[in-house]
Amino acid sequence: MKTKFIPDGYMGEMPAAFCPSCFKLLNGVTNMEGQEKPKPGDCTVCMGCASVLRFTEDMQLEMSSLMEIPVEYRFNFAKMVAAVKQIAGIR
């Protein structure tokens, strides 16, 4: 996938990584707030199982939780988790 920039944020490729919860291959990211690529310590949501994940130093993924998300972003992450669960048919 070629890296693309969209007006509201970054959308592009990342090193291939597997979700540590459902083992889905994740190789793309979207930053909804800016045009920065993800960096170690940033969090994301798995599109397969809606797990909250954090990028490690080598840009792999490890489990995280909503409680580890900074308070000012927690509500938006909770909405993303809910949206992914609805799309994926997860209860």
ABEGO torsion letter per residue (X at the ends): XBBBBBAAEBBBBBBBBBBAAAGBBBABBBBAABABBBBBGBBBBBAAAGBBBBBBAAGBBBBBBAAABBAAAAAAAAAAAAAAAAAAGBX
